[in-house]
Amino acid sequence: AQSVTQPDIHITVSEGASLELRCNYSYGATPYLFWYVQSPGQGLQLLLKYFSGDTLVQGIKGFEAEFKRSQSSFNLRKPSVHWSDAAEYFCASSKSGATNKLIFGTGTLLAVQP
Amino acid sequence: DAGVTQSPTHLIKTRGQQVTLRCSPKSGHDTVSWYQQALGQGPQFIFQYYEEEERQRGNFPDRFSGHQFPNYSSELNVNALLLGDSALYLCASSFRQGSGNTIYFGEGSWLTVV
């Protein structure tokens, strides 16, 4: 069955430090992969998505993610974190060629220290 | 251009009651999906509507039902509410069902069952 795993429930980084959030997917073929951000009490905002092609994907707010088929991973990175990046981050996947039903991970809560 | 709008924002219901949540998709979108996000969890797919028909359904009981109107707006109905139905209900819209199309989320409806 298709699934998404985010191993880190909670991460704390200092402002200005680099960030990497982990995401692993389970699916026989290459899925479509997404990262969403959710601020407290808000809906989900799409940061970036991977469908095919270049495995390094650039998104909004200075985020990027790299698709690694050999590791079944799609980790999210940012070179320098800002205090406004504190939020919950969700990795999601959908089956390529099918309807756009999203399977979400359980999320990683990011705290940013001054 | 209005994004995905949901109403009401918050509501409190008693066990056994029924609730209706409403969603207007982003302009130009014709496909609406509903997700349930329990506290501390990732969103879970409930069902998807396209051309006024339920096209795909997640692992939710028949107490959860929906409808899509000719103007593409949608309703989510939950009957015989249980305490465990307390969650944030997110509506998402996209153009067509295709998995290559970006999905936009509303800010959600917070349902508390007491």
Interface residues (C-beta under 8 A of the other chain):
Chain A: V4 Y32 Y36 G41 Q42 G43 L44 Q45 L46 K49 F51 F90 A92 S94 K95 S96 G97 A98 T99 N100 K101 L102 I103 F104 G105 T106 G107
Chain B: V4 T31 S33 Y35 G40 Q41 G42 P43 Q44 F45 Q48 R55 Q56 G58 L90 A92 S94 Q97 G98 S99 G100 N101 T102 I103 Y104 F105 G106 E107 G108
